[in-house]
Amino acid sequence: DVAVMGEVGLAGEVRAIPQCERRVAECVRLGFTTIVLPRENLRRMQAAEGVKRMGVDTVMQAISVMF
C-alpha cells in the first residue's frame, strides 16, 4: 500500500520528478494509501484525498519514513 517515487542522486538526495500530480493520481486509482515523494514536488502539489503523502529530501529519510 506504499508507493515511492523520485529521482535519486549519487549522494542519496531525492530530486523532483515531472508530472508528479498525474503519477499520484494514478497511485490513488490503483489503491495505494501512502505515497513517498520528493519534498520539492510535495510543496507544489494540491491536496489529494484518500492518500497520505510524505515528502523526503534523501533516501535515508525515505527509509526511516517507511519503516
C-alpha positions as CSV (number, residue, x, y, z in Angstrom):
1,D,0.0,0.0,0.0
2,V,3.1,2.3,-0.2
3,A,4.3,3.9,-3.4
4,V,7.7,5.6,-3.7
5,M,8.7,8.0,-6.4
6,G,11.6,10.3,-7.2
7,E,14.9,10.5,-8.8
8,V,17.9,9.5,-6.7
9,G,21.2,11.3,-7.0
10,L,24.7,9.9,-6.4
11,A,24.8,11.4,-2.9
12,G,21.4,10.0,-1.9
13,E,19.4,13.1,-2.5
14,V,15.8,12.6,-3.8
15,R,15.2,15.0,-6.7
16,A,11.9,16.3,-8.0
17,I,10.2,14.5,-10.9
18,P,8.0,15.7,-13.7
19,Q,4.2,15.2,-13.8
20,C,4.1,14.2,-10.1
21,E,0.4,15.1,-9.6
22,R,-0.5,12.8,-12.5
23,R,1.6,10.0,-11.0
24,V,0.0,10.5,-7.6
25,A,-3.5,10.4,-9.1
26,E,-2.6,7.1,-10.8
27,C,-1.3,5.7,-7.5
28,V,-4.6,6.6,-5.8
29,R,-6.6,5.0,-8.6
30,L,-4.5,1.8,-8.1
31,G,-5.3,1.7,-4.4
32,F,-2.1,3.0,-2.8
33,T,-2.8,4.7,0.5
34,T,0.7,6.2,1.3
35,I,3.0,7.9,-1.2
36,V,6.6,8.9,-0.5
37,L,7.7,11.6,-2.9
38,P,10.3,14.4,-3.2
39,R,9.7,17.3,-0.9
40,E,10.0,19.7,-3.7
41,N,7.1,18.1,-5.6
42,L,5.0,18.0,-2.4
43,R,5.4,21.7,-2.0
44,R,4.0,22.4,-5.5
45,M,1.1,19.9,-5.3
46,Q,-2.5,20.4,-4.2
47,A,-4.0,18.2,-1.6
48,A,-5.1,14.7,-2.7
49,E,-8.0,13.0,-1.0
50,G,-7.7,9.5,0.3
51,V,-4.0,9.3,0.4
52,K,-1.2,10.1,2.9
53,R,1.7,12.0,1.2
54,M,5.2,12.3,2.7
55,G,7.9,14.5,1.3
56,V,11.6,13.5,1.7
57,D,14.9,15.0,0.7
58,T,17.1,12.0,1.0
59,V,17.0,8.2,0.6
60,M,17.7,7.8,4.3
61,Q,14.6,9.9,5.2
62,A,12.5,7.8,2.8
63,I,13.7,4.6,4.5
64,S,13.0,6.0,8.0
65,V,9.5,7.2,7.0
66,M,8.6,3.8,5.6
67,F,9.9,1.6,8.4
